[in-house]
Every structure is written in C-alpha cells, then in structure tokens.
Amino acid sequence: MADQPTNSNILTTKPPKNGFVVGSWDDPEMYACIPMGNRLCIVYQGKQLKICNNEESARKFIKKHKKRRKK
C-alpha cells in the first residue's frame, strides 16, 4: 500500500497552500500541483505545464489538458 501525504499544516494560523495529486500513484497520467509561494505549479510527466493562482483554476486546466491528451 502506498503512503499518502498528510495535512501537517492544519493547526497553523496562516497555512500555506497544499499541493495535491490528480490520478492514482501508479498511473502514468498523474498530475501534481506543487505550491510555489502563493501559486500552484502543475507538473505532468516531469515537466512544468503552468503556474495557476488557485486550486480551482489548476483543476480546470488539468481537466482541459486531459481532454486534449486523449485526442
């Protein structure tokens, strides 16, 4: 069973943005959103795709990118 990251910043007064992963850990089509300052960097297959301002815009971009990849 793969280890899942925990939310260790839950009790801080000004928590930083948390990163997240879209897809399973063993899936080659996995996207990672990594916090960079006040923004989120989207990484796919080791390449930086885009830097988004919030989680909502990052999820929208990933959804659109998945549709483009299937064509």
For each residue, the residues with C-beta under 8 A, 3 or more apart:
1:
2: 25 26
3:
4:
5:
6:
7: 10 18
8:
9: 12 15 16 18
10: 7 15
11:
12: 9 15
13:
14:
15: 9 10 12 18
16: 9 35
17: 35 38 39 40 55
18: 7 9 15 35
19: 32 33 34 35 40
20: 32 33 55
21: 25 30 31 32 33
22: 30 31 32 33 59 62
23: 27 29 30 31
24: 27 30
25: 2 21 30
26: 2
27: 23 24 30
28: 45
29: 23 66 69
30: 21 22 23 24 25 27 44
31: 21 22 23 42 43 44 62 65
32: 19 20 21 22 42 43 44
33: 19 20 21 22 40 41 42 43 52 55 58 62
34: 19 40 41 43
35: 16 17 18 19 39 40 41
36: 39 40 41 51
37:
38: 17 53
39: 17 35 36 51 52 53
40: 17 19 33 34 35 36 51 52 53 54 55 58
41: 33 34 35 36 48 50 51 52
42: 31 32 33 48 49 50 51 52 58 61 62
43: 31 32 33 34 46 47 48 49
44: 30 31 32 47 49 65
45: 28
46: 43
47: 43 44
48: 41 42 43 51
49: 42 43 44 61 65
50: 41 42 58 61
51: 36 39 40 41 42 48
52: 33 39 40 41 42 55 57 58 61
53: 38 39 40 57
54: 40 57 58
55: 17 20 33 40 52 58 59
56: 59 60
57: 52 53 54 60 61
58: 33 40 42 50 52 54 55 61 62
59: 22 55 56 62 63
60: 56 57 63 64
61: 42 49 50 52 57 58 64 65
62: 22 31 33 42 58 59 65 66
63: 59 60 66 67
64: 60 61 67 68
65: 31 44 49 61 62 68 69
66: 29 62 63 69 70
67: 63 64 70 71
68: 64 65 71
69: 29 65 66
70: 66 67
71: 67 68
